[in-house]
Amino acid sequence: MSEKPRIVVEPNKVYHILNRGNDYQFIFQDSKDYEKFLHFLFRYIHEIGFVIAYALMPNHFHLIVQTKKEQDILPKFKANIHTIGNTFGHLQNAYAKYYNHRYQRKGSLFEKGFERVEIKDRAYLRNCIVYLHLNSTKHRIAGDFKQYPWTSYQKIATHEEIFQIDSRLHIALFGGKQKFIEAHDNRDLALWTNFLEI
């Protein structure tokens, strides 16, 4: 069966971006790897949009990204309909090159091209943000998702801007900082079935 065509990443839209390691292998070994991925993430994405939330797990990652309005995107990213989306491919390639060099390995690091799902309404966006932040608990990587360092939860809850995550957007989206925290504490586990799995 042929692979389902992936949607085109377009201006002024919000997307859930995700991918995993080839054959479920780890793509992060230690804190240096996580930090390097975040470095590449914001280096590449700031030209075409901004990161709303992220979750980095040992063998996969999730991102929520909003692309810029068309008039705010540089001409070089308008060469064809795939140019904006290709930015995520460049991110993966840059990180894979770093990873392969560091660990003296060859071959594909990621299983496939990145998956992307358009997020079309605020309710789904809120649920998706919570889903990302609880991913470490779901996969039994951390007992308490609030203590897991490689999601944007702590940055948002503490208004920390170190990785260019604007906590004001989340506070507005959830109706206040306390409601943002409560949405995570009182999550409905059944909602997880509504999201694209990795």
C-alpha positions as CSV (number, residue, x, y, z in Angstrom):
1,M,0.0,0.0,0.0
2,S,1.4,3.4,-1.0
3,E,2.1,5.9,1.8
4,K,-0.5,8.5,2.4
5,P,0.5,11.9,0.9
6,R,1.6,14.4,3.6
7,I,-0.1,17.7,3.9
8,V,1.8,20.8,2.7
9,V,3.0,23.1,5.5
10,E,1.5,26.5,4.8
11,P,1.8,30.1,6.2
12,N,-0.2,31.3,9.2
13,K,-1.2,27.8,10.4
14,V,-0.5,25.7,13.5
15,Y,1.0,22.2,13.2
16,H,1.8,19.2,15.4
17,I,5.2,18.0,14.1
18,L,6.6,14.6,15.2
19,N,9.1,11.9,14.3
20,R,10.9,9.0,15.9
21,G,14.2,7.3,15.6
22,N,14.8,4.7,12.9
23,D,13.5,1.3,14.2
24,Y,12.6,3.1,17.5
25,Q,16.2,3.6,18.4
26,F,17.3,6.4,20.7
27,I,17.9,9.8,19.1
28,F,19.0,11.4,22.4
29,Q,21.6,9.9,24.7
30,D,22.3,12.7,27.2
31,S,21.6,16.3,28.0
32,K,24.1,17.6,25.3
33,D,22.0,15.9,22.6
34,Y,18.7,17.4,23.9
35,E,20.3,20.8,24.1
36,K,21.8,20.5,20.6
37,F,18.4,19.6,19.2
38,L,16.8,22.6,20.8
39,H,19.6,24.8,19.5
40,F,18.9,23.6,15.9
41,L,15.1,23.8,16.5
42,F,15.1,27.5,17.3
43,R,17.8,28.3,14.8
44,Y,15.8,26.9,11.9
45,I,12.2,27.5,12.9
46,H,12.5,31.2,13.8
47,E,12.7,32.1,10.1
48,I,9.4,30.5,9.2
49,G,7.5,30.6,12.5
50,F,7.7,30.0,16.2
51,V,7.5,27.1,18.6
52,I,4.5,26.9,20.8
53,A,5.4,23.7,22.7
54,Y,7.8,20.8,22.5
55,A,8.5,17.4,24.1
56,L,11.7,15.5,23.5
57,M,11.6,11.8,24.4
58,P,14.6,9.5,24.2
59,N,13.5,8.0,20.8
60,H,11.1,10.6,19.4
61,F,10.0,14.2,19.5
62,H,6.8,16.3,19.3
63,L,6.6,20.0,18.4
64,I,3.8,22.4,18.0
65,V,4.7,25.2,15.6
66,Q,2.9,28.2,14.2
67,T,4.1,29.4,10.9
68,K,4.4,33.1,10.1
69,K,1.9,35.1,8.0
70,E,2.8,35.0,4.4
71,Q,3.9,38.6,4.3
72,D,6.3,38.0,7.1
73,I,8.1,35.1,5.5
74,L,11.3,35.8,3.5
75,P,11.1,35.3,-0.3
76,K,13.6,32.5,-0.1
77,F,11.0,30.4,1.8
78,K,8.4,31.0,-1.0
79,A,10.3,29.2,-3.8
80,N,7.7,26.5,-4.0
81,I,4.9,25.1,-1.9
82,H,7.2,22.7,-0.1
83,T,9.9,25.2,1.0
84,I,8.4,26.1,4.4
85,G,7.9,22.4,5.2
86,N,11.4,21.6,4.1
87,T,12.7,23.7,7.0
88,F,11.8,20.8,9.3
89,G,13.7,18.4,7.1
90,H,16.7,20.7,7.4
91,L,16.4,20.6,11.2
92,Q,16.4,16.9,11.2
93,N,19.3,16.7,8.8
94,A,21.4,19.1,10.9
95,Y,20.7,17.2,14.0
96,A,21.3,13.8,12.4
97,K,24.7,15.0,11.1
98,Y,25.7,16.2,14.6
99,Y,24.5,12.9,16.1
100,N,26.2,10.6,13.6
101,H,29.4,12.5,14.0
102,R,29.3,12.5,17.8
103,Y,28.6,8.7,18.0
104,Q,30.6,7.7,14.9
105,R,27.6,6.1,13.2
106,K,26.3,6.0,9.7
107,G,22.9,5.8,8.1
108,S,19.5,7.3,8.8
109,L,18.8,8.5,12.3
110,F,15.1,9.1,11.8
111,E,12.6,6.5,10.6
112,K,11.0,8.7,7.9
113,G,10.2,12.2,6.9
114,F,8.5,14.1,9.7
115,E,4.8,13.7,10.3
116,R,2.6,16.8,10.4
117,V,-1.0,17.4,11.5
118,E,-2.7,20.7,11.2
119,I,-4.3,22.0,14.4
120,K,-7.4,23.9,13.4
121,D,-9.1,25.0,16.7
122,R,-8.2,26.2,20.1
123,A,-9.6,23.3,22.0
124,Y,-7.6,20.8,20.1
125,L,-4.5,23.1,20.5
126,R,-5.0,23.1,24.3
127,N,-5.3,19.3,24.4
128,C,-2.3,18.8,22.2
129,I,-0.1,21.0,24.4
130,V,-1.2,19.0,27.4
131,Y,-0.6,15.8,25.5
132,L,3.0,16.8,24.7
133,H,3.8,17.9,28.2
134,L,2.5,14.6,29.7
135,N,4.3,12.4,27.1
136,S,7.1,11.5,29.5
137,T,4.6,10.1,32.0
138,K,2.7,8.3,29.3
139,H,5.8,6.5,28.1
140,R,6.9,5.9,31.7
141,I,10.1,7.9,31.3
142,A,9.4,10.1,34.3
143,G,7.1,9.5,37.3
144,D,6.2,13.2,37.4
145,F,6.0,15.1,34.1
146,K,6.6,18.4,35.9
147,Q,10.1,17.2,36.7
148,Y,11.0,16.0,33.2
149,P,13.4,18.6,31.8
150,W,12.9,18.2,28.1
151,T,9.4,19.6,27.5
152,S,8.3,23.2,27.4
153,Y,6.1,22.8,30.5
154,Q,8.5,24.2,33.0
155,K,9.4,27.1,30.8
156,I,5.8,28.0,30.4
157,A,4.7,27.4,34.1
158,T,7.6,29.5,35.4
159,H,7.6,32.1,32.6
160,E,11.1,31.1,31.7
161,E,12.0,32.5,28.2
162,I,15.3,30.6,27.9
163,F,14.2,28.6,24.8
164,Q,12.1,31.3,23.2
165,I,8.8,29.9,24.3
166,D,6.3,32.8,24.9
167,S,4.4,31.8,28.1
168,R,1.9,34.7,27.5
169,L,0.4,32.8,24.6
170,H,-0.3,29.8,26.8
171,I,-1.7,31.9,29.7
172,A,-4.1,33.5,27.3
173,L,-5.0,30.2,25.6
174,F,-5.8,28.5,28.9
175,G,-7.3,31.5,30.7
176,G,-4.5,32.1,33.2
177,K,-1.4,30.5,34.7
178,Q,-3.4,28.5,37.3
179,K,-5.8,27.1,34.6
180,F,-2.8,26.2,32.5
181,I,-1.4,24.1,35.5
182,E,-4.9,22.7,36.3
183,A,-5.4,21.6,32.7
184,H,-2.3,19.4,33.1
185,D,-3.1,18.2,36.6
186,N,-6.7,17.3,35.8
187,R,-6.0,15.8,32.3
188,D,-8.4,13.3,30.9
189,L,-6.2,10.3,29.8
190,A,-8.8,9.3,27.3
191,L,-8.0,12.4,25.2
192,W,-4.6,10.8,24.3
193,T,-6.4,8.5,21.8
194,N,-7.3,11.5,19.7
195,F,-3.7,12.3,18.8
196,L,-1.4,10.9,16.2
197,E,0.8,8.3,17.9
198,I,4.5,7.9,17.5
